[in-house]
Amino acid sequence: MDLTSKQRAQLRGLANSIDTILIVGKEGIGDNLVKQADDALKARELIKGKVLENSLLSPREAAEALAPLTRSEVVQVIGTKFVLYRPSHKKDKKDRIVLVQDKKRSRS
């Protein structure tokens, strides 16, 4: 699943209003952190994480390492924070995030 720039922009806007629920510390990315991220993505689809200063990973490295482990996409990395997205198939339709679709212009 590759996100388009419009979809990333939509998800960045939604991420502004959510709290940071994932913290990457000096231990880095362990099994507990991956499980926590996976559970949060299952429940919310969109999560925000933070990398502490004492971590050996940069925020970009942490996001890019977590994304394949949780089958998610990196939406944004800014400062010490990052945002991950994974569509949920378990949630009710009304609770899911509906991504905008790019309309490709056809030239005649």
C-alpha positions as CSV (number, residue, x, y, z in Angstrom):
1,M,0.0,0.0,0.0
2,D,1.6,3.3,-1.1
3,L,0.0,6.5,0.1
4,T,-0.4,9.4,-2.3
5,S,0.6,12.9,-1.3
6,K,-3.0,13.9,-0.9
7,Q,-3.6,10.9,1.4
8,R,-0.5,11.7,3.4
9,A,-1.7,15.3,3.8
10,Q,-5.1,14.0,5.0
11,L,-3.5,11.7,7.5
12,R,-1.1,14.5,8.7
13,G,-4.1,16.7,9.4
14,L,-5.9,13.9,11.4
15,A,-2.7,13.2,13.3
16,N,-2.5,16.8,14.6
17,S,-5.3,16.1,17.0
18,I,-4.2,12.8,18.4
19,D,-2.0,12.2,21.4
20,T,1.4,10.6,21.4
21,I,1.0,7.0,22.6
22,L,4.2,5.3,21.6
23,I,7.6,6.1,23.2
24,V,10.9,4.8,21.8
25,G,13.6,5.1,24.5
26,K,17.1,3.9,25.0
27,E,16.1,0.3,24.7
28,G,15.1,0.9,21.0
29,I,12.5,-1.2,19.3
30,G,11.8,-4.4,21.2
31,D,9.1,-7.0,21.0
32,N,6.9,-5.1,23.6
33,L,7.1,-1.9,21.6
34,V,6.2,-3.7,18.4
35,K,3.2,-5.4,20.1
36,Q,2.1,-2.1,21.6
37,A,2.3,-0.4,18.2
38,D,0.5,-3.3,16.5
39,D,-2.4,-3.2,19.1
40,A,-2.7,0.5,18.8
41,L,-2.8,0.4,15.0
42,K,-5.5,-2.3,15.2
43,A,-7.6,-0.1,17.5
44,R,-6.9,3.4,16.0
45,E,-5.4,3.0,12.5
46,L,-3.3,6.2,13.0
47,I,-0.8,6.5,15.9
48,K,1.8,9.0,16.9
49,G,5.1,8.1,18.4
50,K,8.0,10.0,20.0
51,V,11.7,9.1,20.2
52,L,13.4,10.2,23.4
53,E,16.8,12.0,23.3
54,N,18.5,9.1,25.0
55,S,17.5,6.7,22.2
56,L,20.1,5.4,19.9
57,L,17.7,5.7,16.9
58,S,16.7,8.9,15.1
59,P,12.9,9.5,14.7
60,R,13.2,8.6,11.0
61,E,15.1,5.4,11.8
62,A,12.6,4.4,14.5
63,A,9.6,5.0,12.2
64,E,11.1,3.2,9.2
65,A,12.1,0.2,11.5
66,L,8.6,0.0,13.1
67,A,6.6,0.3,9.8
68,P,7.5,-3.1,8.3
69,L,7.3,-4.8,11.7
70,T,3.7,-3.5,12.1
71,R,2.7,-3.7,8.4
72,S,2.1,0.1,8.5
73,E,3.1,3.2,6.5
74,V,5.2,6.1,7.8
75,V,3.0,9.1,7.3
76,Q,5.2,11.8,8.7
77,V,8.4,12.4,10.7
78,I,8.8,15.8,12.3
79,G,11.2,16.7,15.1
80,T,11.2,13.9,17.6
81,K,7.7,12.6,16.6
82,F,6.5,10.2,13.9
83,V,3.1,9.1,12.6
84,L,2.2,5.6,11.4
85,Y,-0.9,4.5,9.6
86,R,-2.4,1.0,8.9
87,P,-6.0,0.6,7.6
88,S,-8.1,-1.6,9.9
89,H,-10.4,-4.2,8.4
90,K,-11.8,-5.1,11.8
91,K,-13.3,-1.8,12.7
92,D,-16.9,-0.8,11.8
93,K,-17.1,1.1,8.5
94,K,-18.3,4.2,10.2
95,D,-15.2,4.3,12.5
96,R,-12.6,3.7,9.8
97,I,-10.5,6.4,8.2
98,V,-11.6,6.9,4.6
99,L,-8.7,8.1,2.5
100,V,-9.2,10.5,-0.3
101,Q,-8.8,9.0,-3.7
102,D,-6.7,10.7,-6.3
103,K,-8.6,11.4,-9.5
104,K,-6.3,10.9,-12.4
105,R,-6.9,13.4,-15.2
106,S,-7.2,11.8,-18.6
107,R,-6.2,13.9,-21.6
108,S,-8.1,13.4,-24.8
